[in-house]
Amino acid sequence: MAPDEVHYVPVGVMPWPVRNDDVWLVTGVLVKDCLDLTNDLIPSFAMKGYQLRSFPHLLGQLTAKELRYNFPGQKLGIGDLNEIEFRKTMAIALGLEMNPAAGYFIRKHPAEEGFLVMEIQASTHQKFLLAASKYLRQIPEIVEDTGIRFSKVKRDDVHLDMLHDSAAEVHPYGVDPELAKLASDVEAKIAELVMQDFPVEVIETWLQKAVKLSRLKVTSDYRILLPDYDKEIKLRQLPKALFLWFLKHPEGSSLKRLQEHRDEILDLYRKLTISDDQAQVEASIDALVDPLANSFSEKCAAIKLAFLKEIPERVAKNYYIQGPQGGVKSICLDRALVDWEE
């Protein structure tokens, strides 16, 4: 047990199941870029057998099917998930007084009921990573099958019992039998070509050509459509305002400089929101462009999720906001494919 970990026995319901091989990263409101911290640390935790998770990371991956699976009988939609409420619920469940300037690693106690919580306070991203590396060296390795992405859980007032659901048979290709057979045939043909020294580069070119990007249409009432896929991308007003700004600006922006475009994003948000509380509207935009807040990462994750719900990652990455940590974020879609309806 790492010496700085504190043992908590939940007094309430955790907002998401924590498996034996999970470590959850929950950050206070003053710790920026929780998503970036998670992505930077995932490989290191995986080497010791742990799955590092955080709310923004989860939001970027979660499907409606997984939401229903983990919360059976509860009418929850993706839009019902909110990082602030998630953090608050986690703190209440553990009886934890959360420091807004700290991050917390939470894992199940290996032998007793409850959870082990490690608090890290660090003034910079790099210092947080160094402290996290020290924490990781102190905790034991997990040696077990971690192939199940999320486990179904039974909830009660004080703890979570992990249940294994083996009833559902999952095909290795994740598709129906006919498509699976076709995929298997294609795989065999590609293997045959490679064995005959056929250029792999040509096969990769075929794959690239097979991915036809849809036009993206923004209607006069600001609906976001992918007409060639017959899909609509549904976003709440604030992430939609952010998405539309980046769509209008192919050059993109770093988070540090997003404040320079506050008024333009605010103008877009005012066209979308139904709120009459102008002070709250402006406060939402101020939080969005604040480089020290988490709002920007949350909204980017929500935009990514909205596209992943409708189209595969290989295609979706052309439409959502992305870019290097601390660098310029942008949407790489060719603007010749974008149609703004008057």
Salt bridges, closest charged atoms under 4 A:
GLU5 OE2 - ARG107 NE 2.81
ASP21 OD2 - ARG19 NH2 2.50
ASP22 OD1 - ARG53 NE 3.01
ASP40 OD2 - HIS125 NE2 2.81
GLU66 OE2 - ARG149 NH1 2.76
GLU83 OE2 - ARG87 NH1 3.87
GLU85 OE2 - LYS88 NZ 3.41
GLU112 OE1 - HIS7 ND1 3.76
GLU113 OE2 - HIS159 ND1 3.58
ASP156 OD1 - HIS159 ND1 3.49
ASP161 OD1 - HIS159 NE2 3.04
ASP165 OD2 - LYS152 NZ 3.84
ASP185 OD2 - LYS181 NZ 3.17
ASP228 OD2 - LYS212 NZ 3.92
ASP228 OD1 - ARG215 NH2 3.09
GLU232 OE1 - ARG223 NH2 3.17
GLU251 OE2 - HIS249 ND1 2.92
GLU260 OE2 - ARG257 NE 2.91
ASP263 OD1 - ARG262 NH1 2.96
GLU264 OE2 - HIS249 NE2 2.82
ASP267 OD2 - LYS271 NZ 3.52
GLU282 OE1 - ARG262 NH2 2.87
GLU282 OE2 - ARG270 NH2 3.03
ASP286 OD1 - ARG262 NE 2.59
GLU298 OE1 - LYS299 NZ 3.58
GLU310 OE1 - LYS231 NZ 3.76
GLU341 OE1 - LYS217 NZ 3.18
